[in-house]
Amino acid sequence: MIIQKSRSILGNILIQILIWIVLGVVLLFYQPFLRNIDVPYQFWVKQNIVFVMLIASYYLNAYVLVPQLLLKKKTGFYFLSIIAIIAVILFMTGFVDKILNVRELLEEAFHRSGPPKRGGGGGGRRGYFDTFLVTVTSLVLGISTSVTTTQSWQKNRALHKEMEQKKISSELSFLKAQINPHFFFNTLNNIYALTLVNVETSRTALHQLSRMMRYVLYDTQNSAALFSQEIAFIKDYISLMQLRLTDKVTVIFNTPAPLQEFPVAPMLFLPFVENAFKHGVSDSLPSTILVDVQQVDNKITLLVQNSIFKKQGADLEDNKGIGLNNTIRRLDLLYPGKHELVVNESAAENLYTVNLTLYL
């Protein structure tokens, strides 16, 4: 990781050096109108000084002005600073030009090579040069601003994505923590009681429980699981929950056949199924729980429907589950624009319905 980061930094430095060499040659040191005269060395000294000032203005803008002013919405101060930089470069260039006597030396070189071909003498060239220097300085500062703001946007986007991934991971860990102690210990007690009545059924239940534990603790470490694994997990969950139910509860579980494999987010269906058993079961009244999973090509639909008992509006917001808001958040992060979730509570029919559609 450190070596890769060092290589990336070194590569970035080499690219910037190459860009500056190209810009310096093209913009400052490639002067076709000086090709046929004996250019005084003072001119190249001045060009190097200008080049250094342009480099300094680039990094001053990139590492100070843009982060401290532009990105903090201090636009007025930022543009005043840009104007000040251009003015300083123009002033310093004129000062160096005067100290080194560059303009007069160039005039002498032009006259030695032949009569001047352009009217206006030095004044015309001076006006052109000043305009050219303003243009070059503005171009360099514009590139600096564009590169810095783009890098800042990419960095913020990567940071936001990393935070989203951490949130998804923490939510999944929270879900594991909720299902482990409550569900597994209750199921173990039921299996223990079952061993006194039906040994073969208790063995099957233990096998299902161990398979679920393996899936929760190990297989869900990755960001995605196979669709068949999710179906098998829900099937085992329903089967073990039925150990605690009476004959008054009817459970209907439908799965697609044949099943096409797709990677899906692990334990995404469980909160809805868990909610149905949590709020849709009565000790004395008949009830029905329907879990219907269908698949058409790359579209998966989950329909969970249960009767309503105890708590009206049976939502997922309690301290024993991941919560409806967290589940919706996971869907938004994992399947942005690729899912539809409809939750409906009908007091007239005494039914609570969840309809989830995923486009994989």
Solvent accessible surface area in square Angstrom, and as a share of the most:
residue,aa,sasa,rsa
1,M,194,0.86
2,I,140,0.71
3,I,119,0.60
4,Q,131,0.58
5,K,134,0.57
6,S,60,0.39
7,R,175,0.64
8,S,73,0.47
9,I,91,0.46
10,L,102,0.51
11,G,28,0.27
12,N,67,0.35
13,I,83,0.42
14,L,103,0.51
15,I,104,0.53
16,Q,43,0.19
17,I,90,0.45
18,L,111,0.55
19,I,86,0.44
20,W,25,0.09
21,I,99,0.50
22,V,80,0.46
23,L,38,0.19
24,G,2,0.02
25,V,79,0.45
26,V,87,0.50
27,L,33,0.16
28,L,5,0.02
29,F,56,0.24
30,Y,122,0.46
31,Q,31,0.14
32,P,71,0.44
33,F,86,0.36
34,L,7,0.04
35,R,161,0.59
36,N,136,0.70
37,I,23,0.12
38,D,110,0.57
39,V,28,0.16
40,P,26,0.16
41,Y,152,0.58
42,Q,33,0.15
43,F,6,0.03
44,W,82,0.29
45,V,59,0.34
46,K,5,0.02
47,Q,1,0.01
48,N,73,0.37
49,I,61,0.31
50,V,1,0.00
51,F,36,0.15
52,V,94,0.54
53,M,30,0.14
54,L,4,0.02
55,I,48,0.24
56,A,58,0.45
57,S,5,0.03
58,Y,27,0.10
59,Y,63,0.24
60,L,79,0.39
61,N,0,0.00
62,A,9,0.07
63,Y,146,0.55
64,V,69,0.40
65,L,18,0.09
66,V,0,0.00
67,P,39,0.25
68,Q,91,0.41
69,L,31,0.15
70,L,40,0.20
71,L,75,0.37
72,K,113,0.48
73,K,175,0.74
74,K,99,0.42
75,T,62,0.36
76,G,49,0.47
77,F,139,0.58
78,Y,7,0.03
79,F,111,0.46
80,L,116,0.58
81,S,28,0.18
82,I,23,0.12
83,I,110,0.56
84,A,51,0.40
85,I,19,0.10
86,I,28,0.14
87,A,52,0.41
88,V,87,0.50
89,I,6,0.03
90,L,60,0.30
91,F,143,0.59
92,M,71,0.32
93,T,5,0.03
94,G,38,0.37
95,F,103,0.43
96,V,16,0.09
97,D,13,0.07
98,K,167,0.71
99,I,111,0.56
100,L,48,0.24
101,N,67,0.34
102,V,1,0.01
103,R,58,0.21
104,E,93,0.41
105,L,42,0.21
106,L,23,0.11
107,E,38,0.17
108,E,91,0.41
109,A,2,0.02
110,F,30,0.12
111,H,109,0.49
112,R,161,0.59
113,S,65,0.42
114,G,25,0.24
115,P,114,0.72
116,P,76,0.48
117,K,201,0.85
118,R,133,0.49
119,G,75,0.72
120,G,66,0.64
121,G,33,0.32
122,G,21,0.20
123,G,54,0.52
124,G,44,0.42
125,R,43,0.16
126,R,134,0.49
127,G,38,0.37
128,Y,141,0.53
129,F,33,0.14
130,D,57,0.30
131,T,90,0.53
132,F,58,0.24
133,L,3,0.02
134,V,52,0.30
135,T,81,0.47
136,V,3,0.02
137,T,1,0.01
138,S,50,0.32
139,L,85,0.42
140,V,3,0.02
141,L,6,0.03
142,G,36,0.35
143,I,61,0.31
144,S,0,0.00
145,T,28,0.16
146,S,64,0.41
147,V,58,0.33
148,T,19,0.11
149,T,41,0.24
150,T,68,0.40
151,Q,93,0.41
152,S,26,0.17
153,W,144,0.51
154,Q,98,0.44
155,K,149,0.63
156,N,89,0.45
157,R,153,0.56
158,A,62,0.48
159,L,95,0.47
160,H,101,0.45
161,K,126,0.53
162,E,85,0.38
163,M,115,0.51
164,E,40,0.18
165,Q,92,0.41
166,K,128,0.54
167,K,82,0.35
168,I,17,0.09
169,S,64,0.41
170,S,63,0.41
171,E,11,0.05
172,L,17,0.09
173,S,61,0.39
174,F,83,0.35
175,L,1,0.01
176,K,26,0.11
177,A,54,0.42
178,Q,33,0.15
179,I,2,0.01
180,N,39,0.20
181,P,53,0.33
182,H,91,0.41
183,F,14,0.06
184,F,13,0.05
185,F,130,0.54
186,N,59,0.30
187,T,1,0.01
188,L,76,0.38
189,N,98,0.50
190,N,39,0.20
191,I,4,0.02
192,Y,157,0.60
193,A,55,0.42
194,L,35,0.18
195,T,48,0.28
196,L,143,0.71
197,V,128,0.73
198,N,64,0.33
199,V,81,0.46
200,E,115,0.52
201,T,53,0.31
202,S,2,0.01
203,R,151,0.55
204,T,71,0.41
205,A,4,0.03
206,L,83,0.41
207,H,108,0.48
208,Q,26,0.12
209,L,4,0.02
210,S,47,0.30
211,R,94,0.34
212,M,1,0.00
213,M,73,0.33
214,R,129,0.47
215,Y,11,0.04
216,V,0,0.00
217,L,74,0.37
218,Y,146,0.55
219,D,50,0.26
220,T,1,0.01
221,Q,123,0.55
222,N,101,0.52
223,S,93,0.60
224,A,42,0.32
225,A,7,0.06
226,L,85,0.42
227,F,0,0.00
228,S,39,0.25
229,Q,60,0.27
230,E,0,0.00
231,I,15,0.08
232,A,43,0.34
233,F,5,0.02
234,I,2,0.01
235,K,120,0.51
236,D,4,0.02
237,Y,6,0.02
238,I,6,0.03
239,S,35,0.22
240,L,1,0.00
241,M,20,0.09
242,Q,82,0.36
243,L,60,0.30
244,R,117,0.43
245,L,38,0.19
246,T,76,0.44
247,D,151,0.78
248,K,93,0.39
249,V,17,0.10
250,T,69,0.40
251,V,28,0.16
252,I,74,0.38
253,F,50,0.21
254,N,62,0.32
255,T,55,0.32
256,P,13,0.08
257,A,97,0.76
258,P,125,0.78
259,L,55,0.27
260,Q,90,0.40
261,E,87,0.39
262,F,52,0.21
263,P,87,0.55
264,V,3,0.02
265,A,5,0.04
266,P,2,0.01
267,M,0,0.00
268,L,2,0.01
269,F,3,0.01
270,L,0,0.00
271,P,5,0.03
272,F,1,0.00
273,V,0,0.00
274,E,22,0.10
275,N,4,0.02
276,A,0,0.00
277,F,10,0.04
278,K,66,0.28
279,H,15,0.07
280,G,0,0.00
281,V,28,0.16
282,S,13,0.08
283,D,127,0.66
284,S,75,0.48
285,L,100,0.50
286,P,102,0.64
287,S,6,0.04
288,T,60,0.35
289,I,0,0.00
290,L,36,0.18
291,V,0,0.00
292,D,23,0.12
293,V,2,0.01
294,Q,77,0.34
295,Q,24,0.11
296,V,96,0.55
297,D,97,0.50
298,N,67,0.34
299,K,71,0.30
300,I,1,0.01
301,T,35,0.20
302,L,1,0.01
303,L,47,0.24
304,V,2,0.01
305,Q,51,0.23
306,N,2,0.01
307,S,14,0.09
308,I,6,0.03
309,F,27,0.11
310,K,169,0.72
311,K,83,0.35
312,Q,132,0.59
313,G,21,0.20
314,A,0,0.00
315,D,46,0.24
316,L,13,0.07
317,E,83,0.37
318,D,47,0.24
319,N,130,0.67
320,K,109,0.46
321,G,8,0.07
322,I,5,0.03
323,G,4,0.04
324,L,31,0.15
325,N,103,0.53
326,N,52,0.27
327,T,1,0.01
328,I,63,0.32
329,R,84,0.31
330,R,3,0.01
331,L,0,0.00
332,D,60,0.31
333,L,27,0.13
334,L,48,0.24
335,Y,22,0.08
336,P,88,0.55
337,G,82,0.79
338,K,110,0.47
339,H,37,0.17
340,E,96,0.43
341,L,42,0.21
342,V,94,0.54
343,V,55,0.32
344,N,82,0.42
345,E,72,0.32
346,S,25,0.16
347,A,87,0.68
348,A,104,0.81
349,E,120,0.54
350,N,60,0.31
351,L,48,0.24
352,Y,10,0.04
353,T,23,0.14
354,V,5,0.03
355,N,63,0.32
356,L,0,0.00
357,T,16,0.09
358,L,1,0.00
359,Y,81,0.31
360,L,47,0.23
